[in-house]
Amino acid sequence: MHHKRRGFWLALLLCLPGFSYALPDDRNQPISVSADRASINERTGVTVYTGRVEIQQGSMLIKGARVELHRNDAGVERIISTGSPAEFQQRPQADAPLTRAYGKRMDYRVTQQEVTITESARVDQGQDTFTGERIVYNMDKAIVNAFGSNSEDGERVRMVIQPRTDSN
């Protein structure tokens, strides 16, 4: 059993090498927000955007029906997006396809460079896809973790890996 799990994680990490890294310039780009409505609480540093929300920073794009943007003295520290589904996309490298993530809730912790996708989580990169109840990935550390549901009949982690074609 442990051997199968180890093989699964090895296959996951080998098949998604570009998934973990974001374009280095993205963090240095301004954050642009569009929404139907915004409610700003200057005391708590939380701004709530509702209605077709889009937040863009470089190649990163977050979409949701409702997005909370948490700020502190250093800047944006956390972005929580909910929707049916909420969406996250980012180009891992200049010559790589966009990585797209979907789920009912996404929690992006900016300083940790970590996105947690929950409730029917799905990640697509190129033609490869994996799904689970919860997917967590850290862009800086190149670590991807996918989790199934704890319930007996709940969602399991699933991967679809397309064969690589030889370009020679």
C-alpha positions in Angstrom: 0.0 0.0 0.0 2.7 2.5 0.9 4.6 1.5 -2.3 1.5 2.5 -4.4 1.2 5.8 -2.6 4.9 6.6 -3.1 4.5 5.7 -6.8 1.5 8.0 -7.1 3.3 11.0 -5.7 6.3 10.4 -7.8 4.1 10.1 -10.9 2.3 13.3 -9.9 5.5 15.3 -9.4 7.1 14.0 -12.6 4.0 14.7 -14.8 3.5 18.2 -13.6 6.9 19.8 -13.5 5.8 23.2 -14.8 2.8 23.4 -12.5 4.8 24.4 -9.5 6.5 27.5 -10.8 5.0 30.8 -11.7 6.5 33.4 -13.9 9.0 35.3 -11.8 7.7 38.7 -13.0 4.1 38.0 -11.7 4.8 39.0 -8.1 6.2 42.3 -9.2 3.2 43.3 -11.3 0.4 45.5 -10.0 -2.9 43.8 -8.9 -5.9 44.8 -11.0 -9.4 44.1 -9.7 -12.8 44.3 -11.5 -16.2 43.5 -9.9 -19.8 44.6 -9.8 -19.5 45.7 -6.1 -16.9 46.3 -3.5 -17.1 46.8 0.3 -13.9 48.1 2.0 -13.3 47.8 5.7 -10.2 49.9 6.4 -10.1 48.8 10.0 -9.7 45.1 9.3 -8.0 45.5 5.9 -10.5 43.2 4.2 -12.2 44.2 0.9 -15.1 42.0 -0.3 -15.8 42.1 -4.0 -18.9 40.5 -5.4 -20.4 39.9 -8.9 -18.2 38.5 -11.6 -14.9 39.3 -9.8 -11.6 39.2 -11.7 -8.3 39.8 -10.1 -5.2 39.8 -12.3 -1.5 40.1 -11.5 0.8 39.3 -14.4 -0.2 35.9 -15.8 -2.2 35.1 -12.7 -6.0 35.5 -12.9 -8.5 34.7 -10.1 -12.2 34.7 -10.8 -15.1 34.2 -8.5 -18.6 35.3 -7.6 -17.3 36.6 -4.3 -13.6 37.4 -3.5 -12.1 38.6 -0.2 -8.8 40.5 -0.4 -7.0 40.7 2.9 -4.3 43.4 3.3 -1.8 44.2 6.0 0.9 46.9 6.2 3.1 44.8 3.8 0.4 44.6 1.2 -2.0 41.8 0.0 -1.5 38.7 2.2 -4.5 36.5 1.3 -7.2 36.2 -1.4 -10.2 33.9 -0.8 -12.4 33.3 -3.9 -15.7 31.4 -3.9 -17.9 30.6 -6.9 -19.5 27.8 -8.9 -16.7 27.4 -9.6 -14.0 29.8 -8.5 -11.1 29.9 -11.0 -7.3 30.4 -10.8 -4.9 30.4 -13.7 -1.3 31.2 -14.1 1.4 30.6 -16.7 4.2 28.6 -14.9 6.9 29.4 -17.5 7.0 31.7 -20.5 6.9 28.8 -23.0 4.4 26.6 -21.0 0.6 26.4 -21.3 -1.6 28.0 -18.7 -2.2 26.0 -15.5 -5.9 26.3 -14.6 -7.5 25.4 -11.3 -11.2 25.2 -10.4 -13.1 24.6 -7.2 -15.9 26.0 -5.1 -13.4 27.7 -2.9 -9.8 28.9 -3.3 -7.6 30.3 -0.6 -4.4 31.9 -2.0 -1.9 32.8 0.8 0.3 35.3 -1.0 3.3 35.4 1.3 3.5 31.6 1.4 2.8 31.4 -2.4 0.3 28.6 -1.7 -3.1 28.0 -3.2 -5.6 25.6 -1.6 -8.5 24.6 -3.8 -11.4 22.8 -2.1 -14.8 21.2 -2.9 -14.6 19.5 -6.3 -11.1 20.7 -7.0 -9.6 20.3 -10.5 -6.3 21.3 -12.0 -5.6 21.3 -15.7 -2.2 21.8 -17.3 -2.1 21.3 -21.0 -4.0 18.0 -21.6 -3.3 16.6 -18.1 -5.9 16.8 -15.4 -6.2 15.8 -11.8 -9.1 16.1 -9.4 -9.8 15.7 -5.7 -11.7 17.1 -2.8 -8.8 19.3 -2.0 -5.6 20.3 -3.8 -2.8 22.3 -2.3 0.2 23.6 -4.2 3.1 25.7 -3.2 4.5 27.7 -6.2 7.9 28.4 -4.5 8.6 24.9 -3.1 7.3 23.0 -6.1 5.1 20.8 -3.9 1.7 19.6 -5.0 -0.6 17.7 -2.7 -4.1 16.3 -3.7 -6.5 14.8 -1.2 -9.7 12.7 -1.6 -12.7 12.9 0.7 -12.5 11.3 4.1 -16.0 9.8 3.7 -16.5 6.3 2.5 -18.3 7.3 -0.7 -16.6 10.6 -1.2 -14.4 11.9 -4.0 -11.1 10.2 -4.6 -8.0 11.8 -6.2 -8.0 11.1 -9.9 -5.4 11.9 -12.6 -5.5 11.8 -16.4 -2.1 11.9 -17.9 -1.9 12.2 -21.6 1.0 10.3 -23.4 3.8 12.6 -24.4 4.6 12.7 -28.1 8.1 12.4 -29.4 8.9 15.6 -31.3 11.8 14.0 -33.2 
